[in-house]
């Protein structure tokens, strides 16, 4: 068989439809300041940050098999870097988001070296311990309010844009941009040679190693990249909150438990999973949050039902039945006539 | 005689179970070696130690003159040591074609685009062309075994370790497999084949070793090994001369 006789296709009909719908959605969302009120913009901004967090956790746990329950370490770190950069060094907040990503990547290198000595459950526990250490360290930083936290000075906020409306639009677009960047980046990564390796690692680590993939090197890379993305998201989250404290910044509940819920019910190990999961999570939260602790019980019940009846998550459940995929990630072999 | 792959004084035990007891094994370039032995004799463990998924308690693994005892599996694969697993280990969420592309791209270090055509060829040779775009997780056991072989071939091995690839095949399929393995040998690939289907094995290999209790109890020309007293005793339960 010669080179000319075969062709490899990435897109399917399903992925063409998926990409078209997603492109339209992004355009409509980018224009949201024209059609949505302030409260909706704020909610959608929050949704985008969770899309980013969950997509990153999915890359880490769903593909690289690194089940971290300590990603709040990087959310909090990113938040604190933003506050420190803005308060202590006068760095504009938007630039500080990028600084937070770069510093988190640097920090992740030694943390990964330490954590990768642990396997399986021990890795999970270890990451949580690291996040707690971060929290305790943050509480010791007097200039950033110690244990009680600190607010972003008004001057920093007004520096973003003159009017409140424009500030809110800019932060909304930043959140949308970050979510698109994270999801798009993951899709591009999965389309690359690394993606081939990552998907293989997701499916079978032993076979991946036996077929020439340097599994540890790729896990290391994914850990560092995810740390950077998570910290940038964290910086943006606390830019919208305007106030940071160790307990909110390093909350395992907000930044990891909900994120795991989103990823698992949406479909772990698939790019679409966290998108679906985030929508479900916010639908539940917006309709049930007034019920107090009953709300958390219902989240738990939903998680149990999904895990029992659709163990591959909601997206896995439908995608397997109908052969759906929203992103052109396949490599289909076609013979030319 | 030059040696391509050698196990030197390899020992391994799991608790009280000895799977390798100071085993010496040398494979010459181009040679095909068969390994038989009862279940639990330590055949698959030998492959594990040769490819690096299992570390020996003592002894050395030598490949092409270099000591590779502590090299991880991925490095050994890239040197040219490929293995098909006895219990197939497909990348279940990827298509059959993607499975082979992974092995070709990472096993040889080639660019992804450059391996597409050779991978299509390999699927053809292994009888998987029609199923190229199916998810590997949906394959039957038989096709999974074919995929194991296809993936191992895609890494362009110098030594191919086959672990029970013929089990469960029909007579017709078995003949096709034997032809394929002969074909692979003709390309200069050395082969070690663990197999219970003795007639298929004997028709391919130059030399046969019998593993029992972590030791080689017989080795040599295949037909005479099969007829030897210790082999008859293990497989038939009676001494050959009784």
Interface residues (C-beta under 8 A of the other chain):
Chain A: X1 X2 X3 X5 X6 X8 X193 X196 X197 X199 X200 X202 X203 X204 X206 X207 X208 X209 X210 X211 X212 X213 X214 X215 X269 X330 X331 X332 X333
Chain B: X51 X52 X53 X72 X73 X74 X77 X78 X83 X85 X89 X90 X91 X92 X93 X94 X95 X97 X98 X99 X101 X102 X103 X105 X106 X107 X108 X109 X111 X112 X116 X117 X119 X120 X121 X123 X124 X132 X133 X137 X151 X155
